[in-house]
Amino acid sequence: MDIKNRVLEIQKLISINKFSQAILDCEKLIKKFPENSYFYNLCGLALQKSDQTNKSIKYFKKAISLEPTNFAAMNNLANSYKGLFEYKKAEDLYIEIKKKDPTNIKVLNNYANLKKEFNKYHDAINLLLDAIKVNAKDVNVLSNIAACFQSIGDMNKAKEYALKVLDLEPNNTHIHKFISDMLNYRKDKNHLNTMRELLHNSSFKNFASKEKADLYFALGKAHEDIGDFENSYYFLNKANLNMKENKNYNFFHIQKLFNNIFKLFNSLDDKILKKKQSKKRVIFICGMPRSGTTLVEQIIASHSKVSGAGELQYLEKVINENFLEDAKFNKQKIIEELSNEKNIIFERYFELLNFHNFDTDIVTDKAPQNFIWIGFIKFFFPNSKIIHCSRNPKDNCLSIFKNQFSSNTMSWSYDQTLVAKYYNLYLEMMNFWKLKYNDFIFDANYEKIVTSPESEVKKMLLFCDLNWESECLNFYQNKKTPVQTASVSQASKPIYKSSINTSSGFSKYLSEMFEILDTKS
């Protein structure tokens, strides 16, 4: 096989997630051609995509040392820094490439993604519009602009750019799903018919699993809208089956983590809590995914004294960096850090948060699965607040089953049994925290909020030491906090009750899930 074909084969391996073989083949090429910058970049890319981000950096740097104008390697290096939360290094590289190669569309797109991390959507849109000037038919850029407009609540612009993608690629299932999230199919069946035609197109069987899943999720949503629960479940089930392919979720690992947390916090003495030492504070909004965390953040972040940071990974990162390895905690190090005068956990968290340039002292962090880390919040963020969002278990788990999640940590969400088992683990965890730190936690129940919004919002604000502001009920109008999660379409609407008891239409199709949930009710 000649070099060109070997490279094509490696690129194919990367595209189908066979990273180990791709890395092995790259290493063979590097050994044979040690001065070839391209092969180092390719190997770095395979490492990056296989979540070996730290290792990828060495290869990208080597590629750049061999060829200082290898902008692809520089761009990939910036992406690796971004993935490791080394935001300054990432931004410096994007700016450097942009100066030397101002029409580099990939860099403009990736730099826009970095801006989105900090909720700087207008900056991101400007970068993407620059990219469109270079190539008005770049589907990735058009899709990204559509997503940006959706996140800031401009649904008309979002649809406008999404339709531009479909004009170029009528079979783009990702965009069909994107559009489906914004439509009510009781009023508009044209798009449903378009998706049905694509489903029956002879080429559909050759689509990748993820592409098929996108269309199945969209069809599932459309059929639910028109009250056809049988077909809705049929498509949702197919979507989840396709998402499960090539995912090997280790459920035992999360059970082990939870058990180790129970042991750790049963053995820690509350007397070693960190002292309140900063006027800066975080309102952590957590619970199961799809439990109302976005709604609650939109409400609270509409307050004049609060900024909404969205779904941050910083807390989990800081804990992993300092205390955790393979689900095991370094208890001695935790005790040492609690004894130190400086609170490095708090400081590292705010070091990352400072990239957002918020002008308020109070910030919301709505990463749902921060419920796992409530004990750490109690010990290291003593002046913070915890709002725990809950919802009817069956509605909650159905909503998870209906949605697609970008994070690999959510791989359990594509299996009925695992969704219910995870939910029961979450209940066990929350019961544990409430027994220990009940006064530290406010329960925000989704059903109560949507039926009695003003009284429930007043209770939340009081718990957060915030005065009443009517803007908190008008969050959908001010659009102060952008939304990147699966709740993005709902966040642009007033509080509504139609999400209550949504599971009733699916009860006979999700009996496997609901029976496991019933064992804990």
N, C-alpha and C positions, 0 to 999 in steps of 0.2 A: 504494500500500500504506500502511495506517495505521500509527501508531507501534507499537501492540501487536503487530501481525503482523510488523513489521520486527524487533522484539525477539525474538519467537518464532523467526524465521528465523535470527537470529544464534545463539541458544541451540542450535538444531539444528546449525548449522555447527560449533559448539564440540564438540557431542556426537559428531560424526563426524570429528573431528580436522582440519577444514578451517579452521585457525586464521588463516592469512593473510587469507582473505576475511572472516572474522569481525572481525578487527582493522580492516580497511579499512572495513567497514560501520559499526563502532563510531565510528571517527574522523569519518565523515560525520555521524553523529548528534550527536557532541560539537560539531562545528563549527556545527551548526544549533541545538543547545541547550547552550551552554557552561556553564550553571549547573545542569545536571541531574546530581546525584550518582550516580544509578543507572547512567548510561551510562559514566561513568569506571570504576565498579566492574566493569561487564561487560567493558570493554576490558582492564582489568587482569587479569581472570580468563582471557581468551583469551591474553594474553601469558604469564601464569604457566603455563598448560597447554602452551604451545608452547616451553617451556624458556627463555623470555626473562624470567627471574625478576627480574633487576635492573631492567628497564624497567617491570615490573608495579608495582613499589613506588611509583613516581611517580604512577600513576593511582589506586592505592588511597588514597594520602595526599591527593590532590586531592578524591576522593570524600568523605573524612572531613572535610576542611576546609570543604566545602560543606554537609555534614550530619554534625555531630559524633556523632549517635546512629545512624549507619549501621553497625550491628553486623556486617552481612554483609561490608562493606568492611574493617572492623577485623579480622574473622576471617580474611579472605583475605590481609590484610597480614601477620598473624601467621604464616600458612602460608608466605608468601614468605620471611619471616625464617628460619623453620625450614629451608626448602629451601636457604638460603644459610649454614646453620650459625650464624646469629645467635640462639643459643638464648635468651639473656637477654631480648632484645627480644621474641621470640616469646612466652615465658612471661609476661612483664609484660602483654602485650596480652591473652592468654587470661584472666589473672587479673582484669584490668580489666573485660573484657566479662562475665565470670562474676559479678562483684560487681553490675554494673548490670542484667544480664539472666540471673539464675541458672537459668532454665529453657531456655536456649538450647542445644538438643541438638547442633547442629553444633559449637559451641564446646567442649562437654563431650567430644565424640567426638575432636575435633582435639587438645585438650589431653591426652587419654588417649594419642593417638599420639605426642605429644612425650615423655610419660613412658616409653613403650615404647622410645624411642630410647636411653634411659639404663638400660634393663633394670629399670625401676621398675614391674613388672607389677601389683603389688598396688595401687599408687596409681592406675594406669590402670583397673583393674577397678572400684575405688570410684567413680571419675568416671563410668564407663559405667553403673554401677548407679544413680547419680543420674539419668542420662539416661533410664533405663528407667522410673524413677518418674514421669517426665514423659509418656513414651509407651512403653508396654510392647510396642508392635507396630512399633517402629522397626527395620527389617531391618538397616540399616547398623550400628546399635549392637549388636544381638544377634549379628551376624556378628563384630564386633570383640571382643565378650566371649568368644565361642567360640575365636577365634584366640589371645587372651590366655591362656586356660586351657590350650590346646594347647601354647603356648610354655613354660609352667611345668610341663608334664608331667601335668596333671590331665585325662586323656582322657575320663573320665566326664562331667565338667562341660562339656568342649568339645563332646561329642556332644549333651548335653542342650540347650545353646543353639543348636547347629546344627539340631537337629530342630525347635526353636521357629521357626526361619526357614523351614524347609520346610512347617510347618503353615500359615504365612502365604503363602508363595510356593513352591508345589510344583515350579515350573519354574525355580527359581533354580539355574542350572548351576554357579555358583561354589561354592555350598554342597554340591552333589552331589560336586564334585571334592574339597572339603575333607573330607567324610565318607569318600570313597574312600581317602584317604591313611591313614586309621586302621583300615580294615577288611581282614580276610583273607577273600577271596571264596571260598576253598576251604571255609570254615566257614559263610559267610553269603552266600547267593545272592539274598536278598530284595531288597537294594538294587540289585544288578545288573539284576534284572527291572524294577525301578522305572525305572532309567535307560534301559533298552531301550524301555519304553513312551513315555518322553519323547522319545526319538530318533525314534520313528515317529509322534509327535503331529503333526498337520498344521500346527501353529503353529511348529514347530521351524525350518522353512525361513526364517522371518522373523527369527530371532534374529541378533544382531550376531555378527561373526566371532569376537570374544573369547569371547562366551557359548557359541558352538558349540565353540570350542577347549577350554573348560573341561570340557564333557561328553565330548568325544572323548578328552582326556587321562585322565579318570576311567574311561572304558570300556576304554581301552588298558591301564591298570593292572589293572582287574578281570579282563580276559581273560588277562593274563600270570599272574595269581595262579592261575587254573584250568588253566594249561598250554596255552592256545589261542594260540600265538604268531602264527599267521596273522592271526587277527582282532585280536590285540593290535597288531601292526604296522599293520594297516589303519587302526585308529582313531588310533594315534599319528601316522601320516603325515598323516591328515586334520587332526589337531590342529595340527601344525606348519605345514601349508599355510595354515590359517586365521590362525595367529599371524604369518605372513610378510606377510599383507595389510597395506598401508599402512605397511610398514617398509622403509626404503631404507638398508640398512646399507652403509657405505663400507669395504669390507675393505682397500682400498688404504691408507686412513688408518692402520690398525693396523700394516700392513707398514712404512709410512714411519716410524711411531713406533719400532718395534723396530730398524730400521736406524739411526735417529738415536741410539738408546741405545748400540748397538754402537760407533758412531763416537765418541760422547762418552766412554765409559769406557775405550776403547782409548787415548784422548788424555789422560786425567786421571792425575796422579801420586799414587800411594797415600800419599806422604809428607805430603800435606796433609789427611789424615784428621782429623776432629775428635777431641779428646782425651776420654777418659771423664771425665764431670763430674757425674754424678748417680747417687744410689742407686736412683732410679726407672728401671725398665727394662721393655721390651716384648719379649714372645716373639711374633714374627710367624709365623703359621702359614699357609702359602700353597701354591699349586699350581693345577692345573686345578679348576674347579668340579666338584663331585661326586667328588672324589678321596680323601675321608676327612678333610677339614679340620675338619668339625664333630666327628667322633669324637675326633680328636686334641685339639681344644680342650676337649671335655668331660672327657677324661682328665687333662690338665694343669691345667685350672682347678679340678679337684676337690682339688688340693693346698692345704693350709692357708695357704700363703704367696702364693697366686696368685688373682687375680680374672679372670673371663672377660668380656671386653667384647663379644664377638661379632664380627659382620662390619662393621667400621668403614670409612667412606669418607675418613677424615681424612688419611691419608698421601697419597693421590692428590690430594686437595684442596690440601694444603699445597704439593706439588710444582707443581701447576698454577698456583696463586696466585703463586708466586715465580719459576719457571724456564721454563715451557712455554707456547707459543702455536702453535696449528696444527701440532702434532707436532714443532715445532722448539725446541731448548733454547738458552737464553741461557748459554753456557759461561762467559763473563766474570763474569756475576753469580754463578754457582755457585762459581767460584774465589774471588770476593770474600767470599762468605758463609762459605766454608771457612776463609778467612784471618781473619775477624772473631773477636773473643774470645767474643762471645755466639753461641749456637747458636739462631738464630731459628726454624729448621725444627723442631727438637726442642721449643722453647718453645711454638710455635703448636700443634703436635700435642697437647702436654699441656694447653694452655689449653682445647682442645676436650674432651679426655679428662676434665678435672676436673669437668665437668658430671655425670659418672657417680657422683662421690663414693665412689670405691673406697677401702677402708681398708688395702690392701696396696700394697707398693712395686713388685710385679711384676704385669703385666697381659698378657693374651693379646689379640691382634688377629688374627682369622681371615679377613680378606678374602682370598679365594683369589688374586685377580689382583694382589695385592701382589708376586707373583713378578716382575712387570715392573719393580718399583722396588727390587730387592735391592741394586743398586749405591748408590742413595741411602741405603738403610738402613745399609749398611756405612760410608758416609762421614759421615752425620749422626747416626746412632744407634749409636755404636761399642760400647756396652755391652749392646746388644740381642742376641737370638738368633733365628736363622732355622730354622724347621722346614719342610722341603719335603715335602709329601705327594704320593705317586705311587700309581698303581694300574694294573692291566692296561689298556692303551690302549683296547681294544675295549669292555671293560666300562665304562670311564670315559666314552667317547663315547656309548655307548648310553644310559647314565644321564642324560647331558645332553639327549639327544634325547627322553627320556621325561618330561622335566620342563619346567615353565614358570617363567620368571624375570621378576621385576618390573622390573629395570634395563634401560634402552634400550641400554646397552653390551653386553648379551647377545643382541642381535638376530641375531648369527651362529648362535645355537644352534638355530635352527629350519630349518636347511638341512644335509642330510647332508654335502654337499661342503665347506661352510664349517666345519662342526664339525671335520672331519678336517684341513682346512688350518690351522685355528686351533691344533689340537693339535700339528701339526708345527712351527708357529711357536714354540709354548710350549717344545717340546723343544729347539729351536735356542737359545732364550733361556736355558734352564736349563743347557745345555751350556756356554754362554758364561760364565755366572756361576760355574759349578763350576771352570772352568779358571782363573778369576781369584781366586775367594774360597772355595775348597773347604772350608777349615777353619772357615769362618763358617756353613756350611750343614749341617744334619742331615737325612739322607734317611729319612723315615718311610714305609715301604712298607705299603700297606693289607693286602695278602695276608699279610705277615709278622706284622702286628699281630694280625689275627684268628686266625691259627693258633698263634702263640706270644706271647700278650698280655703275660704278666708279664715275660719277658726283654726284649721290645721296649720296654715302658714304662720299665723300669729304665734302659735305654740313653738314652731320651729325657730322663728326669729328670736323669741324670748330665750330659748335654750342657747342660742348662739350669741346672746348678749347684744342683739341688734334691735334698734327701734323699728316700729312698724312703718313701712312705706308701701303705698298702694301699687307702685311699679312692680312689686314682686308678683302681683297677680296678672300683670300685663306683659309678662316676659316675652310672649310671642310677638309683641309689637315692637319692642325696642331692639330685639335681636343683638343684645350686648355680647353674648358669649357664643362663638361659633360651635358647631357640633360636627364631629367626624364619625360618630358611631352609627350603629344600625338604627338609632332613634332619630336620625336627622330629619326625616319628613314630619314626624310627629311634633318635633320641637318648634316647628313654625306655626303650630295651631294652638288655639285656646285649649284649656283643660276640657276634656271630653270623657264621657262615661262608656263609650262603646267598647273599650278594651276590658271591661269587667265581664267575667263569665264567658270569655271567648272559647274556653275549652269544651263547653257543652256540646258543640257540634262535632267535635273530634273524639268524644269519649269512647265510642266503640272501636275506633281505629288505634287509639293509644292506650289500650287496656293494660298492656305490658308495663308501660311507664307509670300509669296511674295506680296500679296495684302495689307497686313498690312504694310510691308516695303514701298510700293509705296505711302502710304498716307503721308510719311515724306520726300519723295524724291523731 
